Amino acid sequence: MIGFKIMFVRLEPAPIRLLHWRDSIGFKKALLFETLPEASRIIYGTLTVDRSNRRHVMFDVSISSQLKDLVPDFKIGIIYYPSIVVGELPALIGERLPLYYESIHLSLTEHPVNEIPGVREWRHVFKKIGCDPSRYRPSQEALLRKIKKDGHPHFIQSAVDLLNFFSVQHSIPMGLYDAAHLENPIQIKIGTDADQYDGLNGRVMHMKDKLVSIDGCGAFGSPIVDSHRTCVTEKTTEALQIIYLRPSMAVNEAQQLIEKMADMFTQVHGGNHEWTLIR
């Protein structure tokens, strides 16, 4: 097992601005949102989870050595949000997301989903670990196919809606989990016969030969579909985000991406955040 004890960065909230920007998928310009980094302040500290009637604990997150052997550049971003309020997206964002998805929908009529660089790279990762990506698609590919078919993904609540936006925008899988239902240690690994859970797709997910996240209670998520046990709802007050970065992404680019996502999520949901890159 490859494990890390990490120093985390907390980025305090900054204002949101609107801008025109070319999506990382390479499609048409659309109205997106970005934070103003100059208004941010960085504070260093260790990742602790403060839960009522529980002592402070550090999330112990690792990548299995078997996975690193098969995908040497495998890397993930981890963001912890200790105090959030989940509800509806602010009108500033919620009213513009359909416009953004419409631009993606129009572009996908001319661009096959599996030719998008992020989708192509993650399909290759799945093949490396023995998972058929045509049968079990990476979640960002499933989102893009949903947009191609229907014009937009399902809108659920602010946390999930924003995560779907991040996933489509950067063409990478990611998951968001109710941290109150997670137990140490957490590991990202290749699943075995013992790894299964009730998925949000209504099926029992058997995770043998698939990427899976496990905690002290067992399997809870993957870049395919996540579990009911740790799903984020409007009752969630603390969350852990796992970002499945493209293995080819440079370290400094990955860090900047994690930081921007964490900052925007915090501006929408309140509180603060702590993050790290694990590789």
C-alpha positions as CSV (number, residue, x, y, z in Angstrom):
1,M,0.0,0.0,0.0
2,I,1.3,3.5,-0.9
3,G,0.1,5.9,1.9
4,F,0.8,9.5,2.6
5,K,0.6,11.8,5.6
6,I,-0.1,15.2,4.0
7,M,0.0,18.9,4.6
8,F,-3.3,20.4,3.3
9,V,-4.0,23.8,1.9
10,R,-7.2,25.7,2.9
11,L,-8.3,28.4,0.4
12,E,-10.6,31.0,1.8
13,P,-13.6,32.0,-0.3
14,A,-13.2,34.5,-3.2
15,P,-15.7,36.3,-5.4
16,I,-17.2,34.6,-8.4
17,R,-17.1,36.2,-11.8
18,L,-18.5,35.3,-15.2
19,L,-16.4,35.0,-18.3
20,H,-16.3,33.5,-21.8
21,W,-13.9,30.6,-21.9
22,R,-13.2,27.6,-24.2
23,D,-14.1,24.4,-22.5
24,S,-11.2,21.9,-21.8
25,I,-13.0,19.4,-24.0
26,G,-12.2,21.7,-26.8
27,F,-15.8,22.7,-27.8
28,K,-17.4,26.1,-28.3
29,K,-17.1,29.0,-25.9
30,A,-19.8,29.2,-23.2
31,L,-20.6,31.1,-20.1
32,L,-18.6,29.6,-17.3
33,F,-17.6,30.6,-13.8
34,E,-14.2,31.2,-12.3
35,T,-12.9,32.5,-9.0
36,L,-10.6,35.4,-8.4
37,P,-7.4,33.9,-7.0
38,E,-6.1,37.3,-6.0
39,A,-8.8,37.5,-3.4
40,S,-7.8,34.3,-1.8
41,R,-5.7,33.6,1.2
42,I,-3.8,30.4,1.8
43,I,-3.5,28.8,5.3
44,Y,-1.5,25.6,5.9
45,G,-2.7,22.9,8.3
46,T,-3.4,19.2,8.6
47,L,-6.6,17.6,7.5
48,T,-8.8,16.9,10.5
49,V,-12.5,16.0,10.7
50,D,-14.4,17.6,13.5
51,R,-17.6,15.7,14.2
52,S,-19.9,16.1,17.1
53,N,-19.3,13.6,19.9
54,R,-16.3,12.2,18.0
55,R,-12.6,13.0,18.4
56,H,-10.6,14.7,15.6
57,V,-9.4,12.2,13.0
58,M,-7.3,12.5,9.9
59,F,-8.6,10.9,6.7
60,D,-6.0,8.3,5.8
61,V,-6.2,8.1,2.0
62,S,-4.0,5.8,-0.1
63,I,-3.6,4.3,-3.6
64,S,-2.9,0.6,-3.7
65,S,0.5,-0.6,-4.9
66,Q,-1.2,-2.9,-7.4
67,L,-3.0,0.0,-9.0
68,K,0.2,2.1,-9.1
69,D,2.1,-0.8,-10.8
70,L,-0.5,-1.0,-13.6
71,V,-1.0,2.8,-13.9
72,P,2.3,4.4,-12.6
73,D,1.1,8.0,-13.2
74,F,-2.3,7.4,-11.4
75,K,-3.2,10.4,-9.3
76,I,-6.2,11.7,-7.4
77,G,-7.3,15.0,-5.8
78,I,-8.8,14.9,-2.3
79,I,-10.9,17.8,-1.0
80,Y,-12.6,17.9,2.4
81,Y,-15.5,20.3,3.1
82,P,-16.1,20.3,6.8
83,S,-19.2,22.6,7.0
84,I,-21.5,22.9,4.0
85,V,-25.1,23.6,3.2
86,V,-26.6,21.7,0.3
87,G,-29.7,22.9,-1.5
88,E,-30.4,24.6,-4.8
89,L,-27.8,26.2,-6.9
90,P,-27.6,30.0,-6.8
91,A,-29.5,31.6,-9.7
92,L,-26.3,33.1,-11.0
93,I,-25.1,29.6,-11.8
94,G,-28.3,27.6,-12.1
95,E,-29.8,29.8,-14.8
96,R,-26.6,29.6,-17.0
97,L,-25.8,25.9,-16.7
98,P,-28.5,24.9,-19.3
99,L,-26.8,27.3,-21.7
100,Y,-23.5,25.6,-21.1
101,Y,-24.9,22.2,-21.6
102,E,-26.7,23.3,-24.7
103,S,-23.4,24.3,-26.2
104,I,-21.9,20.9,-25.3
105,H,-25.0,19.2,-26.8
106,L,-24.6,21.0,-30.1
107,S,-20.9,20.3,-30.3
108,L,-21.4,16.6,-29.6
109,T,-23.4,16.2,-32.8
110,E,-20.1,16.6,-34.6
111,H,-17.6,15.1,-32.1
112,P,-17.8,11.4,-31.0
113,V,-17.8,11.2,-27.2
114,N,-15.0,8.6,-27.1
115,E,-12.7,10.9,-29.1
116,I,-12.7,13.5,-26.3
117,P,-9.2,13.4,-24.8
118,G,-10.3,12.9,-21.2
119,V,-12.7,10.2,-22.1
120,R,-10.1,8.5,-24.4
121,E,-7.5,8.5,-21.6
122,W,-9.8,7.2,-19.0
123,R,-11.1,4.4,-21.2
124,H,-7.4,3.4,-21.6
125,V,-6.9,3.4,-17.8
126,F,-10.0,1.1,-17.5
127,K,-8.5,-1.3,-20.1
128,K,-5.2,-1.4,-18.2
129,I,-6.8,-2.7,-15.0
130,G,-8.9,-5.2,-16.9
131,C,-12.3,-3.4,-17.0
132,D,-14.2,-3.1,-20.2
133,P,-15.0,0.6,-20.7
134,S,-17.7,-0.1,-23.3
135,R,-19.6,-2.1,-20.6
136,Y,-18.7,0.0,-17.6
137,R,-18.2,3.5,-18.7
138,P,-16.2,6.2,-16.8
139,S,-18.8,8.5,-15.2
140,Q,-17.8,11.6,-17.2
141,E,-18.3,9.6,-20.4
142,A,-21.8,8.6,-19.2
143,L,-22.6,12.3,-18.4
144,L,-21.5,13.4,-21.8
145,R,-23.6,10.7,-23.5
146,K,-26.6,11.8,-21.4
147,I,-26.0,15.4,-22.6
148,K,-25.7,14.2,-26.2
149,K,-29.0,12.4,-26.0
150,D,-31.1,14.7,-23.8
151,G,-29.3,18.0,-23.8
152,H,-28.4,18.1,-20.1
153,P,-27.7,15.8,-17.2
154,H,-30.2,15.2,-14.4
155,F,-30.4,18.2,-12.0
156,I,-30.6,16.9,-8.4
157,Q,-29.2,19.4,-5.8
158,S,-26.4,22.0,-5.6
159,A,-23.6,19.6,-4.6
160,V,-24.3,16.9,-7.3
161,D,-25.1,19.5,-9.9
162,L,-21.9,21.4,-9.4
163,L,-19.9,18.1,-9.4
164,N,-21.4,17.1,-12.7
165,F,-20.5,20.5,-14.1
166,F,-16.9,20.0,-13.0
167,S,-16.8,16.5,-14.5
168,V,-18.1,17.6,-17.9
169,Q,-16.0,20.7,-17.9
170,H,-12.7,18.9,-17.4
171,S,-13.7,15.5,-18.8
172,I,-12.7,13.5,-15.7
173,P,-14.6,11.3,-13.3
174,M,-15.1,12.3,-9.7
175,G,-17.2,11.5,-6.7
176,L,-18.6,13.4,-3.7
177,Y,-19.3,11.5,-0.4
178,D,-21.1,12.3,2.8
179,A,-18.0,12.3,5.2
180,A,-20.2,11.5,8.2
181,H,-20.7,8.0,6.7
182,L,-17.0,7.4,5.9
183,E,-14.6,5.5,8.2
184,N,-10.8,5.3,8.1
185,P,-8.8,4.1,6.3
186,I,-9.8,5.0,2.7
187,Q,-8.0,3.3,-0.3
188,I,-8.4,3.5,-4.1
189,K,-7.7,0.1,-5.5
190,I,-8.7,-2.6,-8.0
191,G,-11.7,-4.4,-6.8
192,T,-12.0,-8.1,-5.8
193,D,-14.9,-10.5,-5.4
194,A,-15.5,-9.2,-1.9
195,D,-16.0,-5.6,-3.1
196,Q,-19.7,-4.7,-3.8
197,Y,-22.3,-2.1,-2.9
198,D,-25.8,-0.9,-3.7
199,G,-25.3,1.6,-6.4
200,L,-27.1,4.9,-7.1
201,N,-28.1,3.3,-10.5
202,G,-30.4,0.8,-8.5
203,R,-28.1,-2.1,-9.1
204,V,-25.8,-4.1,-6.9
205,M,-22.3,-3.2,-8.1
206,H,-19.8,-6.1,-8.2
207,M,-16.4,-4.4,-8.4
208,K,-14.1,-7.2,-9.3
209,D,-11.4,-5.8,-11.7
210,K,-12.9,-2.3,-11.5
211,L,-11.5,0.8,-9.8
212,V,-13.1,1.1,-6.4
213,S,-12.9,3.2,-3.2
214,I,-13.1,1.4,0.1
215,D,-13.2,2.6,3.7
216,G,-13.4,0.9,7.0
217,C,-16.9,-0.4,6.3
218,G,-16.2,-1.6,2.7
219,A,-16.6,-0.5,-0.8
220,F,-18.4,2.8,-1.3
221,G,-17.6,4.4,-4.7
222,S,-15.9,4.3,-8.0
223,P,-15.4,6.4,-11.2
224,I,-18.3,4.4,-12.6
225,V,-21.1,4.9,-10.1
226,D,-21.3,5.5,-6.4
227,S,-23.1,3.9,-3.5
228,H,-26.2,4.8,-1.6
229,R,-24.4,4.4,1.7
230,T,-22.2,7.5,1.3
231,C,-24.3,9.6,-1.2
232,V,-24.6,13.4,-0.6
233,T,-28.1,14.7,0.2
234,E,-29.6,18.0,1.4
235,K,-28.9,16.7,4.9
236,T,-25.2,16.5,4.3
237,T,-23.1,18.9,6.3
238,E,-19.5,17.6,5.6
239,A,-18.3,16.0,2.4
240,L,-15.2,14.4,0.9
241,Q,-14.5,14.8,-2.9
242,I,-12.3,12.4,-4.9
243,I,-11.1,13.7,-8.3
244,Y,-9.8,11.1,-10.7
245,L,-7.3,13.2,-12.5
246,R,-6.0,12.3,-16.0
247,P,-2.7,10.4,-15.4
248,S,-1.0,12.5,-18.1
249,M,-1.8,15.8,-16.3
250,A,1.2,17.6,-14.9
251,V,1.4,18.0,-11.1
252,N,1.2,21.8,-11.1
253,E,-1.8,21.7,-13.5
254,A,-3.5,19.1,-11.3
255,Q,-2.9,21.2,-8.1
256,Q,-4.4,24.3,-9.8
257,L,-7.4,22.4,-11.0
258,I,-8.1,20.9,-7.5
259,E,-7.8,24.4,-5.9
260,K,-10.2,26.0,-8.4
261,M,-12.8,23.3,-7.9
262,A,-12.5,23.5,-4.1
263,D,-12.8,27.3,-4.1
264,M,-15.9,27.4,-6.3
265,F,-17.6,24.6,-4.4
266,T,-17.0,26.4,-1.1
267,Q,-18.3,29.7,-2.5
268,V,-21.6,27.9,-3.4
269,H,-21.9,25.8,-0.3
270,G,-20.2,27.9,2.4
271,G,-17.6,26.9,5.0
272,N,-14.0,26.3,4.0
273,H,-12.0,23.4,2.6
274,E,-8.8,21.5,2.7
275,W,-7.2,19.6,-0.2
276,T,-4.3,17.6,-1.4
277,L,-2.9,15.7,-4.4
278,I,-2.1,12.0,-3.9
279,R,0.1,10.2,-6.5
